[in-house]
Amino acid sequence: MKTLIIYASKTGTTEKCAKEINKKLKDSKIVNILNQNEDINHYDLIVIGTPIRMGMIDKKIRKFLIRNIELLKSKKHAFFICCGFNENWKNYYVQNIPKDLLDTAIIYDTFGGIIDIQKQKGFDKIITKIVSKKIDKNKEIKILSDNFDKFIKVLNY
Ligand SMILES: Cc1cc2nc3c(=O)[nH]c(=O)nc-3n(C[C@H](O)[C@H](O)[C@H](O)COP(=O)(O)O)c2cc1C
């Protein structure tokens, strides 16, 4: 099954996860939506990865979903998100992904995230500083690599 992994990433977490999926999934191609174009018609399965910022998915990914909604519905599709506040992950899907795309996805999951203030610039840096003060220090923000295998298993099924 030919698979396209299409992702956006601002500070590298989603990219890292997309690369991990690419490594573990036979016959898959990985594409960064920021600088690559790919015709999804050539693929059987489309995997879409996006970070969450201010409760929202990446803008380019949102536009891609809207532009290709009918085509995506006609194909196997799956989603993963990277987010710092993992307890909200299901809400992020409900609030951002069209219901019929979400309902027909073979899997959608969270791979957690990383908040690294050193990698932020401008407005993001200010927000990160404010948010960092409010983060529960007992809650570890990290990539949930245990979720990769479950995800791959469903994709391969
Ligand atoms: C400005 C900013 C806003 C963020 N907003 C959210 C948010 O609303 N919810 C959340 O769970 N994580 C939030 N995060 C955490 C990111 O989702 C996390 O850093 C993720 O790993 C980023 O992925 P990327 O490195 O692929 O860009 C935010 C991070 C930044 C820097």
PDBQT file of the ligand as one rigid body, heavy atoms in Angstrom, charges set to zero:
ROOT
HETATM    1  C1  LIG A 201       3.181  29.360  20.958  1.00  0.00    +0.000 C 
HETATM    2  C2  LIG A 201       2.829  27.944  21.324  1.00  0.00    +0.000 A 
HETATM    3  C3  LIG A 201       1.510  27.605  21.534  1.00  0.00    +0.000 A 
HETATM    4  C4  LIG A 201       1.162  26.287  21.875  1.00  0.00    +0.000 A 
HETATM    5  N1  LIG A 201      -0.150  25.973  22.080  1.00  0.00    +0.000 NA
HETATM    6  C5  LIG A 201      -0.477  24.717  22.468  1.00  0.00    +0.000 A 
HETATM    7  C6  LIG A 201      -1.831  24.393  22.748  1.00  0.00    +0.000 A 
HETATM    8  O1  LIG A 201      -2.751  25.196  22.610  1.00  0.00    +0.000 OA
HETATM    9  N2  LIG A 201      -2.084  23.148  23.183  1.00  0.00    +0.000 N 
HETATM   10  C7  LIG A 201      -1.111  22.183  23.343  1.00  0.00    +0.000 A 
HETATM   11  O2  LIG A 201      -1.428  21.080  23.753  1.00  0.00    +0.000 OA
HETATM   12  N3  LIG A 201       0.181  22.471  23.064  1.00  0.00    +0.000 NA
HETATM   13  C8  LIG A 201       0.520  23.700  22.638  1.00  0.00    +0.000 A 
HETATM   14  N4  LIG A 201       1.823  24.000  22.348  1.00  0.00    +0.000 N 
HETATM   15  C9  LIG A 201       2.839  22.943  22.421  1.00  0.00    +0.000 C 
HETATM   16  C10 LIG A 201       3.171  22.367  21.025  1.00  0.00    +0.000 C 
HETATM   17  O3  LIG A 201       2.082  21.666  20.530  1.00  0.00    +0.000 OA
HETATM   18  C11 LIG A 201       4.399  21.476  21.148  1.00  0.00    +0.000 C 
HETATM   19  O4  LIG A 201       5.505  22.301  21.427  1.00  0.00    +0.000 OA
HETATM   20  C12 LIG A 201       4.671  20.643  19.898  1.00  0.00    +0.000 C 
HETATM   21  O5  LIG A 201       5.662  19.688  20.202  1.00  0.00    +0.000 OA
HETATM   22  C13 LIG A 201       5.115  21.523  18.737  1.00  0.00    +0.000 C 
HETATM   23  O6  LIG A 201       5.338  20.731  17.597  1.00  0.00    +0.000 OA
HETATM   24  P1  LIG A 201       6.423  21.152  16.468  1.00  0.00    +0.000 P 
HETATM   25  O7  LIG A 201       7.785  21.082  17.132  1.00  0.00    +0.000 OA
HETATM   26  O8  LIG A 201       6.275  20.102  15.411  1.00  0.00    +0.000 OA
HETATM   27  O9  LIG A 201       6.086  22.520  15.981  1.00  0.00    +0.000 OA
HETATM   28  C14 LIG A 201       2.176  25.289  21.996  1.00  0.00    +0.000 A 
HETATM   29  C15 LIG A 201       3.503  25.646  21.771  1.00  0.00    +0.000 A 
HETATM   30  C16 LIG A 201       3.835  26.964  21.438  1.00  0.00    +0.000 A 
HETATM   31  C17 LIG A 201       5.284  27.309  21.207  1.00  0.00    +0.000 C 
ENDROOT
TORSDOF 0
